[in-house]
Amino acid sequence: MFKNRLEGVALFGGSFDPPHFGHKLVVQEALKTLNINKLIVIPTFLNPFKTQSHSTPKERLLMSIEMFKEFPKVVVESYEIDEGRATPTAKTVTHFQKEYNVHYVIVGADNLNSIDRWYNFKWLNENITWVIASRAGYKITSDKLRDFIILEVDADISSTQIRNQEKNRK
């Protein structure tokens, strides 16, 4: 199949531990802003820069499916969870390029400081357009990125804050 005939997609990966309204705002803004046929949400088995998750991979997958079910152009995929280990974004992009034309990878502004340490960053940077979701308290610096789009989201929430609030209630 010719690459230009494949559906154009954006990939939005993350721990989603748990998924929250900030993730939902990113998806809503991406659907409005990007010229795509589909947005693929990919919960990680384990973030390559972390040693553990609060919820199990299956719990995070099910919560993500529930969170994004109202969006017809959004699909939640279990690819990285099915891998059973931390999976680099470059491998995930390569996997989805077999079936789609992967135009974009969506990341939060909090990832920009370490993005050049991602596995195969140079290849990623040459082959996709980064979509940076703004986040309160994080400056968007672009000197490492070849091509990017900014999604103005600025949701002042994180999964860590939600988990900490839950702990304090107990």
Backbone bond lengths (Angstrom), bond angles and torsions (degrees), N, CA, C in turn:
res aa  C-N    CA-C-N  psi(-1)  N-CA   C-N-CA  omega(-1)  CA-C   N-CA-C  phi
1 M - - - 1.459 - - 1.524 108.51 -
2 F 1.304 117.25 141.57 1.454 121.37 179.72 1.521 110.13 -76.31
3 K 1.334 115.42 136.67 1.463 121.71 -176.57 1.527 112.49 -55.41
4 N 1.346 117.83 -39.20 1.459 118.86 -177.39 1.527 113.07 -72.26
5 R 1.307 117.63 -9.21 1.470 120.46 177.09 1.527 112.24 -93.94
6 L 1.326 116.89 -9.42 1.458 120.81 179.10 1.526 109.94 -74.56
7 E 1.330 116.06 154.16 1.462 120.36 176.47 1.523 109.68 -63.88
8 G 1.329 116.25 136.26 1.454 121.42 174.80 1.517 110.06 -81.89
9 V 1.342 115.71 130.47 1.462 119.63 -176.17 1.524 111.77 -133.78
10 A 1.327 114.03 162.24 1.459 123.77 168.39 1.518 106.70 -117.68
11 L 1.323 116.22 141.17 1.465 122.10 175.96 1.522 108.74 -106.04
12 F 1.327 115.49 133.96 1.463 121.69 178.22 1.519 107.47 -128.71
13 G 1.320 116.33 96.62 1.453 121.18 -179.61 1.507 111.18 -101.30
14 G 1.314 114.89 161.77 1.462 120.13 177.43 1.508 110.84 169.02
15 S 1.321 114.36 173.25 1.460 119.76 178.90 1.525 111.04 -70.83
16 F 1.333 117.25 -37.13 1.473 122.17 -176.87 1.533 109.19 48.36
17 D 1.326 114.78 56.90 1.468 122.21 -171.12 1.525 111.74 -123.04
18 P 1.336 118.85 69.44 1.461 129.90 -0.05 1.527 111.64 -93.69
19 P 1.358 115.92 167.13 1.467 118.66 170.64 1.534 108.28 -67.43
20 H 1.337 116.76 147.45 1.466 120.48 -176.10 1.524 110.68 -145.36
21 F 1.334 115.78 -179.74 1.468 119.67 -174.35 1.527 111.96 -63.02
22 G 1.320 118.88 -25.21 1.461 120.64 176.07 1.525 110.66 -63.77
23 H 1.347 116.91 -42.61 1.468 120.84 175.84 1.531 110.10 -62.10
24 K 1.318 115.20 -40.94 1.461 120.40 -179.85 1.531 111.06 -63.55
25 L 1.326 116.49 -40.48 1.470 120.46 177.57 1.520 111.11 -63.91
26 V 1.329 117.14 -38.53 1.466 120.84 177.45 1.523 109.46 -60.89
27 V 1.327 116.78 -46.15 1.463 121.19 -179.89 1.532 110.47 -62.93
28 Q 1.317 117.54 -46.25 1.468 120.39 179.54 1.526 111.29 -59.06
29 E 1.321 116.93 -45.40 1.464 121.28 -178.33 1.530 110.71 -67.95
30 A 1.334 117.24 -39.40 1.465 120.93 178.46 1.527 110.74 -63.51
31 L 1.321 117.50 -41.46 1.465 120.63 179.29 1.524 111.47 -64.69
32 K 1.334 117.09 -32.99 1.466 120.88 178.59 1.531 111.47 -76.30
33 T 1.315 117.04 -34.68 1.463 121.86 -168.83 1.524 114.15 -93.47
34 L 1.327 116.97 -39.73 1.465 120.85 -171.32 1.526 111.99 -90.85
35 N 1.304 116.38 144.13 1.459 122.02 176.41 1.538 107.86 -88.28
36 I 1.326 115.91 85.27 1.465 121.57 -176.34 1.521 110.51 -134.07
37 N 1.328 114.87 156.29 1.460 120.54 173.90 1.521 110.86 -87.26
38 K 1.337 115.51 -26.74 1.458 119.48 -173.05 1.524 109.55 -155.57
39 L 1.329 115.70 147.81 1.462 122.07 172.37 1.525 106.21 -116.44
40 I 1.319 116.08 125.07 1.463 121.22 -177.09 1.525 109.02 -106.86
41 V 1.327 116.15 117.87 1.462 123.33 176.47 1.522 107.32 -92.02
42 I 1.341 116.35 130.03 1.461 120.73 -174.76 1.524 110.06 -130.34
43 P 1.337 117.29 95.13 1.468 118.42 174.67 1.543 110.08 -65.62
44 T 1.320 115.40 138.38 1.464 120.18 179.66 1.521 110.90 -76.26
45 F 1.326 115.53 154.08 1.461 118.97 166.26 1.522 107.23 -69.58
46 L 1.332 114.78 -47.76 1.461 122.68 175.83 1.524 107.20 -156.46
47 N 1.305 116.67 129.62 1.455 121.33 176.04 1.531 108.33 -58.44
48 P 1.338 118.66 128.21 1.465 120.50 -178.35 1.532 114.47 -57.92
49 F 1.333 117.88 -18.25 1.459 120.84 179.88 1.532 112.65 -101.03
50 K 1.340 117.09 8.52 1.465 121.01 179.45 1.523 109.56 -124.11
51 T 1.319 116.00 162.34 1.464 120.26 -179.61 1.520 112.59 -104.89
52 Q 1.337 117.06 -14.32 1.463 119.73 179.21 1.520 110.64 -160.85
53 S 1.329 115.23 165.06 1.455 122.80 174.09 1.517 108.18 -120.70
54 H 1.307 115.98 156.20 1.470 120.47 178.11 1.534 110.27 -71.40
55 S 1.323 116.37 -53.42 1.471 122.10 179.31 1.523 109.52 -94.11
56 T 1.311 116.33 158.97 1.458 120.20 178.11 1.531 109.44 -70.94
57 P 1.324 117.21 159.06 1.465 119.31 176.84 1.530 112.54 -55.31
58 K 1.315 117.12 -42.46 1.469 120.05 -179.25 1.534 111.21 -64.80
59 E 1.333 117.06 -40.82 1.470 120.00 177.71 1.526 110.76 -62.16
60 R 1.327 117.34 -43.08 1.463 121.17 179.97 1.523 111.23 -66.67
61 L 1.340 116.68 -36.48 1.467 120.62 176.17 1.529 110.16 -62.89
62 L 1.315 117.13 -48.45 1.470 120.88 -179.02 1.527 111.72 -64.23
63 M 1.346 117.28 -40.16 1.468 120.22 177.27 1.532 110.48 -64.21
64 S 1.322 116.77 -37.82 1.464 120.72 179.68 1.527 111.05 -67.82
65 I 1.316 116.72 -42.66 1.464 120.37 176.84 1.526 109.73 -57.92
66 E 1.319 116.34 -45.77 1.466 121.07 179.35 1.537 111.00 -62.92
67 M 1.323 116.99 -43.63 1.463 121.90 -177.15 1.532 112.42 -61.80
68 F 1.332 116.68 -39.25 1.459 119.93 -171.16 1.531 114.55 -106.16
69 K 1.326 117.70 8.50 1.470 120.29 -175.39 1.522 113.77 -65.29
70 E 1.316 118.06 -21.08 1.468 120.38 -178.12 1.530 113.25 -78.21
71 F 1.321 117.41 -8.05 1.463 121.14 -176.92 1.528 110.06 -102.03
72 P 1.334 117.87 109.61 1.465 119.90 -176.38 1.536 114.54 -63.58
73 K 1.328 117.79 -27.15 1.467 120.23 -179.06 1.539 112.94 -91.10
74 V 1.335 116.21 7.04 1.469 120.69 -178.48 1.521 109.65 -110.03
75 V 1.323 114.66 133.16 1.459 121.89 176.54 1.519 107.32 -124.75
76 V 1.327 116.58 133.14 1.458 121.13 174.53 1.521 106.82 -97.43
77 E 1.325 116.17 123.15 1.468 122.18 -177.20 1.525 110.52 -111.25
78 S 1.313 115.78 143.13 1.468 121.62 -178.55 1.524 112.77 -96.45
79 Y 1.326 118.27 13.33 1.463 121.85 -173.59 1.536 113.30 -48.84
80 E 1.332 118.16 -54.46 1.467 120.12 -176.31 1.524 111.21 -68.35
81 I 1.304 117.39 -35.30 1.474 120.16 176.79 1.521 109.66 -66.04
82 D 1.330 116.86 -41.57 1.465 120.86 178.49 1.526 112.06 -63.71
83 E 1.333 117.22 -26.30 1.467 121.30 177.07 1.530 110.90 -64.68
84 G 1.335 116.97 -27.63 1.463 121.25 175.71 1.516 114.70 75.57
85 R 1.321 116.97 15.62 1.471 121.09 179.11 1.526 108.21 -161.20
86 A 1.330 115.85 171.01 1.464 119.83 175.35 1.525 108.48 -60.60
87 T 1.320 116.89 128.72 1.463 122.23 -176.58 1.519 109.08 -119.45
88 P 1.330 118.03 123.10 1.465 119.71 179.18 1.529 111.93 -65.07
89 T 1.321 116.29 146.70 1.459 122.24 179.96 1.522 111.61 -56.30
90 A 1.328 117.08 -38.22 1.474 120.18 -179.71 1.527 110.61 -59.62
91 K 1.322 117.59 -39.09 1.469 120.63 178.45 1.533 110.09 -68.54
92 T 1.314 117.00 -39.05 1.461 121.01 179.05 1.527 110.51 -65.10
93 V 1.326 117.32 -43.69 1.467 120.52 177.95 1.524 109.59 -60.49
94 T 1.330 117.10 -46.31 1.466 121.06 179.09 1.527 111.27 -58.19
95 H 1.331 116.65 -42.37 1.468 121.51 178.62 1.535 110.87 -59.87
96 F 1.323 117.04 -48.86 1.466 120.02 -175.86 1.526 112.62 -76.07
97 Q 1.324 118.06 -20.21 1.461 120.20 176.81 1.529 111.97 -68.46
98 K 1.304 117.73 -17.15 1.466 119.85 176.98 1.525 111.02 -67.38
99 E 1.326 116.66 -29.12 1.464 121.24 -176.19 1.531 113.71 -112.95
100 Y 1.321 116.91 -21.71 1.460 121.64 -174.37 1.530 110.52 -132.31
101 N 1.310 114.69 168.38 1.454 121.75 169.84 1.531 105.74 -99.06
102 V 1.323 116.44 96.87 1.459 121.59 -176.08 1.536 108.07 -78.27
103 H 1.322 115.18 106.86 1.463 120.83 -179.97 1.527 111.57 -88.90
104 Y 1.329 116.72 -38.94 1.459 121.84 -166.94 1.524 112.14 -132.43
105 V 1.331 114.43 148.63 1.466 122.17 166.95 1.524 105.96 -123.97
106 I 1.327 115.79 123.22 1.464 122.09 -177.79 1.524 109.11 -93.32
107 V 1.335 115.92 128.55 1.464 121.50 177.17 1.516 109.12 -136.04
108 G 1.313 115.34 155.50 1.457 120.22 174.97 1.515 110.48 -80.61
109 A 1.326 116.15 151.94 1.467 121.24 179.39 1.525 111.69 -57.36
110 D 1.329 117.41 -25.24 1.464 120.73 179.44 1.532 112.71 -67.14
111 N 1.324 118.39 -12.90 1.467 122.05 178.86 1.527 113.45 -88.36
112 L 1.310 117.79 -11.27 1.463 120.36 -171.03 1.529 114.18 -65.34
113 N 1.326 117.80 -33.86 1.468 119.56 -178.85 1.523 112.99 -61.77
114 S 1.319 116.76 -32.00 1.473 119.88 -176.06 1.528 113.61 -113.14
115 I 1.310 118.02 7.22 1.469 120.35 -171.90 1.524 112.55 -61.54
116 D 1.311 117.69 -32.06 1.460 119.52 179.85 1.530 112.59 -74.40
117 R 1.318 117.52 -5.23 1.474 121.84 173.69 1.531 111.78 -92.99
118 W 1.334 117.03 -4.23 1.459 120.08 178.31 1.522 109.21 -63.90
119 Y 1.308 114.88 145.68 1.459 121.08 177.42 1.530 109.72 -55.93
120 N 1.318 116.81 129.84 1.466 124.07 177.55 1.536 112.62 57.08
121 F 1.337 115.80 36.85 1.468 121.00 -179.15 1.525 111.88 -55.12
122 K 1.319 117.32 -43.09 1.471 120.11 -176.91 1.529 110.25 -58.74
123 W 1.325 117.74 -44.53 1.465 121.88 178.40 1.532 110.58 -62.88
124 L 1.336 116.48 -47.23 1.464 120.31 178.19 1.526 110.21 -56.81
125 N 1.309 115.73 -48.65 1.452 121.88 -175.70 1.532 111.94 -61.55
126 E 1.316 116.68 -29.20 1.467 121.13 179.17 1.525 113.10 -84.03
127 N 1.350 117.36 -20.14 1.465 120.12 -169.35 1.520 116.36 -113.39
128 I 1.307 117.94 -9.58 1.472 119.27 179.61 1.530 108.95 -134.18
129 T 1.310 114.77 167.74 1.465 121.42 169.73 1.520 106.19 -103.50
130 W 1.310 115.58 128.00 1.474 120.66 178.13 1.523 108.97 -77.33
131 V 1.312 115.60 140.96 1.462 121.63 173.14 1.523 105.23 -118.49
132 I 1.321 115.47 114.06 1.458 121.43 -174.48 1.523 109.23 -101.70
133 A 1.331 115.64 116.88 1.463 120.96 175.96 1.518 107.72 -84.98
134 S 1.334 116.03 117.49 1.459 119.46 179.51 1.527 108.93 -62.24
135 R 1.322 114.12 154.38 1.459 118.96 -178.62 1.519 108.02 -147.69
136 A 1.313 115.74 134.38 1.465 120.38 -178.53 1.528 109.74 -53.26
137 G 1.328 114.79 131.54 1.457 120.12 177.07 1.518 115.12 88.41
138 Y 1.332 118.42 -1.22 1.467 121.25 -179.36 1.517 109.77 -121.18
139 K 1.327 114.51 127.22 1.459 120.82 178.17 1.527 108.39 -83.60
140 I 1.314 116.07 138.89 1.463 120.24 178.15 1.525 108.24 -92.11
141 T 1.326 114.50 110.69 1.462 120.72 176.14 1.514 107.35 -110.36
142 S 1.322 116.02 135.02 1.457 120.06 -170.79 1.521 114.51 -115.35
143 D 1.314 118.76 7.22 1.456 120.20 -173.29 1.528 113.93 -64.94
144 K 1.317 118.36 -18.01 1.464 121.39 179.99 1.535 112.64 -91.47
145 L 1.327 116.83 -17.14 1.460 121.14 -170.32 1.528 112.33 -100.92
146 R 1.323 115.73 133.73 1.465 122.28 178.21 1.524 110.87 -70.70
147 D 1.335 117.18 -46.68 1.464 121.83 -175.30 1.520 108.27 -145.80
148 F 1.322 116.86 131.64 1.464 118.67 -179.28 1.520 111.01 -153.83
149 I 1.334 113.68 160.70 1.458 123.98 175.73 1.525 105.42 -128.50
150 I 1.300 117.32 141.74 1.464 120.72 177.98 1.520 109.16 -103.47
151 L 1.326 115.91 129.20 1.467 121.89 171.42 1.523 107.00 -99.18
152 E 1.308 117.28 118.59 1.466 120.84 179.00 1.523 109.15 -79.45
153 V 1.324 115.43 101.13 1.460 120.48 -178.49 1.524 110.38 -118.18
154 D 1.309 117.11 -55.96 1.470 124.25 177.22 1.526 114.70 50.82
155 A 1.320 117.60 35.55 1.463 120.02 175.64 1.529 108.08 -68.67
156 D 1.300 116.70 127.17 1.460 121.30 -178.16 1.529 109.46 -91.41
157 I 1.330 115.53 65.99 1.463 121.85 -178.52 1.519 108.52 -153.91
158 S 1.309 115.62 151.73 1.462 120.68 174.18 1.521 108.25 -145.15
159 S 1.320 115.81 159.62 1.465 120.07 177.82 1.524 110.30 -61.29
160 T 1.337 116.74 -36.06 1.471 120.54 178.65 1.520 110.35 -61.42
161 Q 1.347 117.37 -43.63 1.465 120.30 178.30 1.531 110.72 -60.31
162 I 1.321 116.51 -42.18 1.468 120.25 -179.52 1.524 110.22 -63.33
163 R 1.333 117.13 -45.71 1.481 120.35 179.04 1.523 110.85 -61.94
164 N 1.336 117.51 -41.54 1.467 120.61 179.67 1.522 111.48 -65.32
165 Q 1.328 117.56 -40.38 1.460 121.25 176.90 1.522 110.38 -61.49
166 E 1.338 115.71 -41.08 1.468 120.78 179.06 1.530 110.95 -63.18
167 K 1.339 116.32 -42.60 1.483 120.97 177.71 1.523 111.20 -60.99
168 N 1.340 116.61 -41.55 1.455 120.98 -178.12 1.520 112.88 -67.88
169 R 1.332 117.04 -24.76 1.473 121.35 178.44 1.512 112.42 -75.41
170 K 1.320 115.80 -21.77 1.477 119.52 -175.74 1.497 111.56 -83.47
